[in-house]
Each structure stands twice: as structure tokens, then as C-alpha cells.
């Protein structure tokens, strides 16, 4: 079922009917059609929730610039909280990026001025490249940093390449820019974002910080791929630019609608925000904070971003030409699968968008799995630990491996060789390697990034 065609016709009909108020009966029929369409859609979503052990999902749909659906679904249909507070993980980056562009629009920030007059991290103070990094470098993911400093072999913030030269996804870069902005204005990102973005977009339940207790009864919680709750000692966080914004499905859908309407930016500033700045791969580019997929059918393009963390999977996709959008928020390690399913289900071009968002090649480039003996597969079983302390568990089946890791769905690994394994929906390669002491490690390889996980004996 593709909602797009039905709903586009529906809104055209509504426009005509608004000019002819005598046709109220016909308008009632159209409303009923929409209700029936969403009823079928919700049943599919709930089936996915049951299959994937996802307690709650928030979905927002925008068509022709109007919010046509914004709702939280509970797999048990009990005490549904429509203003449930979800953590949206890395979608935080595009809200922060839009805040920065609002400052640029107002003449209060320059994308190309160095950040060092306002902020220098102690880890890079002796590296002269700290005088080069700009807001544009950060928002185009060319800061020179790895994602998080604890994933770097040194355990410190380090320039691995000159700022502005190479794409490398980094949360550290976003935090670096946030600190520069906060120091320039002697205030917090919470105050700035509320002033220039949240209030203009009518987002009343969104924040960069949370004390971990306020509105606890509204909080979605975090769940693993089996439906068991992740219980944390401390749920609070403060003023982050790369991760953890708390919001509702209504607010995030309002944000999508606001961006589709130009985000209150001058046309040339908005165009900068959604224009390719650097190539990620053959399927997508990096714009300013947003990922960009060009050359979709009907001269359409998509701007998007996802977010994944322990017990969190979220997705925001906007089609500016036709003013359509989809928001999906879940409270589960398995949520990414459901997020992708929703986009495929709602839009005719959804399957192409999802493929291009997560893989660098064409569908035809996905390798064929080879046969590997069960003895080899079993030899890789065990628990592996990342430098950050996050653990990955490897189990074997008759023909593949299963990777279980907090914050992601259970992943099926298909053998490309006896030591290298691939995922059908995502780019990373999983490789197993022994060192000179015969100690086995697991490598997660994606582009220039490699995370080495040591097996725990």
C-alpha cells in the first residue's frame, strides 16, 4: 500500500471542495477514505512492532506541506501516550545544523570563519590545524575528527586529516562547533535553539538537555532487540549538539514541516543548506548537516538523517520539491528495520531512498554469500568489546553469523570469504583477524572508519 498517491488526490480534492462548501457529503467521504487508509497502515506497523519487539513507535507524515498524520502507536494498545518523549539520537545534528543556519541567516555567524577565537579543545591545542576548522567543515562532516574521541587509538580528540578535505562522520565536530557558539554568545545551545528554532517552529516539547526525571511518565524508555528494557543509572544529559535531543512525534513533524516551508531562511541560505557540499558515495552527498539524495523520480531530491543509540532508532526524510516528509521514532534496538519499512510502505520512491541512504552501490552490487563451514562460523562465536566499552555478541547459524549489539537490531552477517562478512542492507564489512599472539579480534569497517573489537576470553 502506497499512501502517497491516495493522499495527494485527497488533498487536491479538499482544495476544490473548500471552494464549494455545498459538497459537504463528498468531503465526508474523502475523510473516511483517509481514515481507512491509515487504519490499514497502522495494522502493518503494529505487526512489525510485534515481530521486532518494539513497544512504541511515533510516526509523522507530511503531504503537500501539511501534517496529515502524527501519532504514537503502542504494541499493546494500552495507555497510549500521544505526547510521549522520545530520544532522537543523531537526528539532533540536523536540528542543531538548522539552528546554526538560522544564525547565519541573521548575520550572527559565518560558516567560513575559523572557530579558534571562541573555542580550542585542549587535546588539539598543539596541532596548528585547530586554526583551520570552520562551521562549514563541521556541518559538512569534514572536521578531521573521528566520530568520538574514545574510538580513536589515542583516546583523545585528534585531527586525522586537514579540516575541510575529507568526509568523515563525527559527533565530536558538532560538539566542537556548539562550544564555539556557546562561548561567543555566553549562553547555552538550549537557549539559542529555543529562541531561533523551536519557538518559530511551534516546537513546545523539545530540548537539548534533560535532567532525567522531569516528565518521567512521558518518557519512552529504551528496549533491546528482545523487548527487554535497558535500565540506566543516569538518564540525564546536558546541551548536546550531536545526540540525545528529547522531543515528541508532533514536534519533530512540525520541524519537518517548518524545514519544508523554508525554515524561516532566505532562499539563498536555504539553498546552501540543502546543496551538496561533499560526496559521501555514489548514492548520496553531504549537505550542511543533512544527508542529500539527488536525482529521484520527478526531479525530486531527499534530505534526511537517522539516529541510532542504545534503545533508540529514528529517521527523518524530507522531499522539498513535493513538500512531503516522514518522521519515525522508536524506543528499541530493532527500530531501524521498522523505520525503513515505513518509508518503503508510504512512498513509491521509498525503496530507492532507503537503499541509497544506507548502501554506497547499486542493488546489483550486493555480493553473493559463499558457503563457509560451520566449524569456521562457530570459531567466531563470543563476546567482543569496542574501545568505548560497548560489547558485541557473535552467534552462528547453519550458514551465517548473527551480531547482537546494544543500540542496533540483530544483524545477519553473510560470508563474503572465510574471514569477511557483509550485511545486505548496510555498507559495513565485518572482518575477523588474529594477531601474532593468536588473539582473535573483530573489525567493523565502514569507509575510512575501522573499529577494532577485542574478543573477551
N, C-alpha and C positions, 0 to 999 in steps of 0.2 A: 504494500500500500504506500503510495507516494502522496503525501499531504499537499505538496506544492501546487499541483495543478488544480485540485479541488478548491483550495483556499484562494488562489489567485482569482478564479472565476467568482468565488463567493464575494470577495471584496469589490470586484468590478460591479457585481450585481447590487451590492449595498450602496455603492456610489450612485448608481442610476436610481435606485429606489428612494434615496434621500431626496431626490428632486421630485418625486411623485408620492407624496405621503398617503395617497389613497390606496396604495398597494400594500397595506399592512399585512394581509394574509400571506402574500408572496414572501415578504420579509421573514415572517414566522417560519415558513418552510425552509428558507435558507439557514436560519439559526439552528433549526432542528438537524439539518444536514451536517452542519459543523459539529454539533454535539455528538452525533452518531460517529462521525469520522474520528473524533478524539476518543470516544469510548472504545473503539476497536484498537486504536493506537495504545491506549493505556493498558489494555489487556496484554498486548505484546510486551510492553515494558515490564509489567508485573511478572510475566512468565520468565523474562530474563533475570529479574531480581531473584526469583526463586532458584533458578538454575545456578546463579552466580553467588548466592548467599549475600545479597546486598540489601540491608534493611531499608534504606531510604534513598530516593533519588529526586532531585529537583530539576524540572525541565522548563525552559522558556523558549517560545517560538515567536519570531517576528516576521511578519509578511507585509510587503509594501510599506514598510516603516512603522507599522502598527503592531503592538503586542497582542497576539491572538491567543496565547496560551502561556500561563505561568503557574506551575502547580508542583507541590511536593506529593510524591506517592510513597506510601508505606506498604511494605510487602505483606504485612499482617492486617492492613486496613483498620488499625485501632489507634485512636487518639492522634490523628494526623495533625502535625503542627505546620501550618502553611507558612509561618514566618520563622521556620527552622533556620538556625545559624550554621552555615557550612564553612569549613576552612577550604579556600580555593587554591592553596599551594602556589605554583608558579604563574597562574593567571594574574597574580599580584603584579608581575612585571609589566603587563600591558596597562594596568590601571596606573601604576607609577609612571610608566612611559608617557601616558596621556597627560598626567599631571605636569610632567616636565614640558611637554609640548604646549600646554596652556601657559606656562611661564614664558616660553619662547614667544608665543603669540602676543603676550602682553609686554614684550620688550624687557622682561625681567631676568632672562637667562639667554646665553648664547651657546649654541650647540658646539661651536668650534673653538671656544676659548679653553685653555688648559685648566685643569681642576686644582693644581697645586697651590694657588694662592689661598684656597679655602681648606683644603684637606690633603694631608700626606700620611699614608699608613706607615707606621714605624718599621714594618717589615721591608718596605721598598725605599726608605729614605736615602739609602746609599746607592741606589740604582738611578742614574740620571734620566731613565725613561719615565720616571714619575712626573717629569715636567712636560711630557708629551700627551698624556692621556686626557681626552676630552669627553664631553657628554655624548657626542656623536659616536665616538669609539665604543662607549658603554652600551648605548641603545642599539647599536648595530652588531653587538656581540663580538667586538674586535678589541676588547680591553687589554688583551695579552695575558689574562689570568685563566686558570682552570676554574671549574665550577665552584668548588670550595677548597680553601687552603689546606684543610686536613686530608684532601685527596692527593695533594702534591707530595712527591717523595721527601721534600724538606719539611713538610708540615707547616710551612709558612707561606704567606702571600708572596708570589714570585712572578715576575714577568718572564713568560716562556717565549715571547716574541714581542716585537715592537708594537705598541698600540696603533690601531688603525690599519694593520696589514693582513691579519689572518682571522677568519671566523673561528671562534671557539666559545661555546655557550658557557656563560659564567654568571652565577649569582653574586659572586664577590664584586664584580664590576658594578652591578646595580647598587650594592650596599656602599661602595666607594662613592658613587655619584650622590646617593642620598646624604651621606655625611657631609659632602661638599656643600650641597644645597642648604642643609640644616645649619651649618656653620655660617654661611653667608647671611642667612636671614635670622639667625639666632632664635630659631623655633623648631618645632618638630614636624616631621612629614605628616603626622596626623592633622595638625592644624592647617598646613598648606593644602593638603589634598581635600580636606573638608571645605575650605574656602573656594578653591578654584575648580574642583571637580565634583565632589559628592553632592554638595548643595545645588549647583546648577543642574545636575543630572537627576535631582529629586531622590537621591540615594540616602535614606534616613537610617538604615541599619547596616552600615558598612564602616569598618575601621581597620587601620594598620596595626592596632595594638589591642590586646585583651588581657585582663587580669586573671583569667582562668576560672572565674567564679560568677561574674555578673551574667544574668540570663542563662544560668546553667540549665534550667529546664527547657530552654530552646535549643541547646547545643546538640548537634547531630551525633556526637561521639565518633570514634574510629573503630573499624572492624577489619578482621583479616579475611583471607580468601575462603575460610571455612565458616565465617559468620560469628567468630568469637571476638569479643571486644578487646581492643588494645587499651590497656589501662596505664596511664602515665602518672608519674609522681607530680608533675607540674605541667599544666596546660597553658600557662601564660606566655606571652611574647610581647615584645615592645618595638613598635615603629620600624618594621622591616619593609624593604623595597622589593625584595626578590621572592618573598614567600609569605604565606600564612594569613593574608587578609581574611577577615571573617565577614560574611555577608549572607544575604538571603537570595533565593531564586528571583524574587521580584526585583531586588536592587540590581543584581547582575544583568538581568534582562533589560532594565532601564538603562544601564550603562551601555549595553549593546545598541539600544535604540538611539541613545544620545550620540554615539560614535557614527552610526549610520546617517544621522542628521547633521553631521559635520563637527560634532564635539565642541561647538562654540568656537571653532578655529577659523581664521581667514582661509579662503580657498587654497592659497599657495602653501600655507603651513600644513593644512590637512593633506594636500598632495604630497608634501615631503614625507609626512608620517607614513603614508601607505605606498611609497615608491621604493622599489628595490635599491638597497644600498650595497649589499654584498651577496654573492652567490653561496647558498648552502650546498646545493647539489643540483642535478638536472631537473628536479621536480619542484623546487621551491627556493625562494630567496629570503634574505633577512631585510625587513624594512626597519623603521625606527620603533623598537620594542616588539613589533608584530612580526610574525611569520607571514610570508606572501606567496600565494599560489596563483600564477598567471595563466592566461590562455585557456580558461574554462569555456564551455559552450556558451553561445550568445554573447560573446565579448565580455564575459563576466570574469571577475577575479575574486579571490578569497583572502581575507586577513584572519589569522587565527592564532590561538595559543592554548596549550593544555597545561595541566598541573597534576603532579603525582607525588604523593608522600605516603607515609605510613597511615593506612586507613583513609586515604583521600585519592580521588580521581575526578578531574574536572575537565571540561572542554568548552571553548567559546569559539564559534566560527561565524564570521560576518561576510555577506556578499553585498558590497556597497553599491554596485550598479543597479541591482534589483531591490535593494533595501530589505534583504532577508537576513535572518540570524537565528542561530541555535545556541542555547546555553544548556549544558548538562552538568549537574553537580551530584556526586555520590559520596558516601561515607564508608567506602570499602576498598580494600586492596584489589578487588576484582573489577572495580568500577570502570576502568579504561575500556574493557570489552563492551560494556553497556553503552558508554559514551559514543564509541564508534558505531555501534549498532543503530543508535538513534539517528545519527547523521545519515547513514545509509538508508534508513527507513523513510525519513521525512523528505529528502531531496533526491531528484533523479540523478543529479551530479554528485550525490553523496559518496558513492563508492569510489569515484575518482579522487575526490577531495581527501578521503581518508587514506587511500593508497599513497597519494603524493605527499601527504603530511608526515607519514611515518617511514616511507621507504625512498631510497635515492634512485632506484632504477625503475624500469617498466615492470608490469606484471610478468612479462615473458622472461625477465632476468632472474626471477627467483629460482635458485638451484634445485636440482632433483636430489632427494635424500638417497644415500647409499646404504647398503646393508653392513652393519657392524656387529660383531659377535657379542653375545650377552655378557661374556666374561669381561670384555673391554668396557662395556657400559657399566657393569657392576663395580669395576675398579675405580670409577669416578665418584661413586656414592660417598656422601659425607657432608660435613658442615664446613663451609669456607667463610672466612672473615675478611671484610673490607678494611682499609686503613681507618675509616670512620667508626669502625666497630660494628657496623651492620652485618648481619650474617645471612648467608645464602645456603639453603639445603638442596643437595642434588640427590634425586632418586632415579632409579631406572625402571623402564618398562621393557617389553619384549624387543622393541625396535628403536626407542628414543630415550631421552632423558627428560626429567621434569625438574625445573628450577623453582623453588619456593623461597620468596624473599619478602620481608615486611615492606609494604608500600607498593607492591606490584601484584598483578594476578599471577596464578600459577602459569609458568611458561613452558611450552613444549619445545624441546631442543632437538632438531633433526640433524643427523650426522652428514656433514659435508666431506669429512675424512675421518680417520680414526681418532683424531685429536681436535678437530674443529667442528663446531656445531652452529646452525643458523636457526633463526626464527622466521616464520612465514610472514608475519605482519610487521616486523620491525627490522631495522638495519643491523643492530649489534651482532658481532660474532662472539661466540663463547669458545675459548680455547683452553685446553688443559696442557700443562707443561711441567716437567720435572727439572729440578736444579741439579747441580753437581753432587748434592747430598741425597739425591733421590727423593726430595720432598716435593709433593705434588701441589701445584697452585692452579687457580682458575683465573683466566683473564677475560674481562668484559671489554671488548674492543669496539669503539664507535668513532670512525673518522680519526682525528688526531688524539682522541682521548683513550687511554687504557687504564682500567682499574684492576690492580692485581689483588686477588683474594687468596690468602693462605689457608690451606686445609688444617683444621684443628684436629689434632690426634686424640 
